Amino acid sequence: MSLSSMQFTRLIKHCMSIIALMAFIYIGYLLEKSKEITFIEIFTELTDYSSSLVLVLSHVVVVIRLPFCVFNFLGLVFLNNFEARPKLQFSLQECPFLVFRVVTKGLYPELVKRNVQLNLQTCTNLGLKHFTIQVVSDISVNFSADDRCREITVPADYKTKNGSLFKARALQYALEPEVDILKPGDWVVHLDEETLLTKDALIGIINFVSSSEHSIGQGHITYDNGEIVNWITTLADSTRVGIDYGCRRFCMRVLHKPVFGFKGSFVVAEADVEKRVGFDYGPEGSIAEDCYFACLAYSKGISFGFVEGTMIEQSTFTVQDFIQQRHRWMHGIYLTALSPIIPVRYNLGPILLTLSSGLLPLHLFLNILRYLWALPTTVFLDISSSLIWGTNLFTALFGTLKTFNIHHYSIWKYFFIALATMACYYLNNIAQYLNSVKIFWMLKTTINHFHIVDKKSKSKGLLKLD
């Protein structure tokens, strides 16, 4: 197939995805549409005060939820998510020194060792010369260090100036003068202990750091590494994949700003910038240190970019861990939103996400009242609600499309996976509803616990790369 025909094929795929997205939004509109009135008529036609209050509050909740959905929509529509695989645009000799930094509690040493070896193999297979892999651990994993791999064990009595905890504490320790090996011009690539590099991601990283257009970047992550331990949580994580291709890609590639925060893995940062921002934010910035780091860097005028390529991780092995993981993220974003250090204009994304999550029970209650009372609606409410519902559901399905290669499955099995994704999408919603109830207790929450996801697979399969 010629280059032009391949480009045309990718364009066709993108156009088909846009049509599918619009179809989901239209279906949502048909489900929402009823007798429509103007917003002013809510107060003139409805004499019942409680009915007017329900509709007004419904509009308020939708307005708060809308911005994230709009950014997601823009990314899915205006950026072609079927682009060609990245190609090296720079010589490997031009690539700055890279430090692949893995932060772990040290509870799963075999997992860490295995993935370090796989990532080392990926780097050497491509011919990368100037790099090292660092494992920063609270508990030593007894890693055999050499020129390419190094283990840093955080002392038990180590305390940061502002009392940072958990992963933020370990990240800050790696930046201490007596530990730090980074020099001006070096770059750090942050990975979780279960993250696997791919050739495409490595090429994307090399292109990103060699161009030096932006100081911080992030790329896609999918959750099918060859061993699916729990199909329910893996399919529920399809929403995260879809958001990578939608909202996050739009924010990084077009706006060059982390409007709605950041993930803690597949982060590429210039060494000098990382030292300037740091990770010592105190306990409040230690639950979602990735989001806090991004917002603080954003407030300092640092430019963000998108890194091409995809890394691979595993979803949580149990539904309970899945829910606890989402609770930790929500708690961390909530604390970031309340931060007095980050100016509000750089913190609007976390603030909106916190309000949106906290108002989910109210949103559900208002929808039930609207249907029970057969209340009229407005064009704005119908369109906004259908845009949110259709875009969110399509995002999950698109994440599945990007995670699971259709050529590896029969058409019927892939169709079943798509149907199961829609069911698991609502599992994600249920997790959000359960955790949103807890958000009202977060003001009284003591920051002394960081839920650790169980990463010890009970199956005998090894992590595999395609």
Secondary structure, DSSP 8 states (H G I E B T S, - for coil): --HHHHHHHHHHHHHHHHHHHHHHHHHHHHHH--SB--TTHHHHT---HHHHHHHHHHHHHHHHHHHHHHHHHHHHHHS-TT-------S-GGGS--EEEEEEE-SS-HHHHHHHHHHHHHHHHHHT--SEEEEEEESS-------SSEEEEE--TT---TT---HHHHHHHHTTSTTT----TT-EEEEE-TT-B--HHHHHHHHHHHHH-S-SEEEEEEES-SS--S-HHHHHHTHHHHHHIIIIIHHIIIII-S-TT---SSSEEEEHHHHHHH-S---GGGSSSHHHHHHHHHHHTT--EEEEEEEEE----SSHHHHHHHHHHHHHHHHHHHT-SSS-GGGSHHHHHHHHHHHTHHHHHHHHHHHHHTT--B-HHHHHHHHHHHHHHHHHHHHHHHHHS-GGGS-HHHHHHHHHHHHHHHHHHHHHHHHHHHHGGGGGG--S----------SS-------
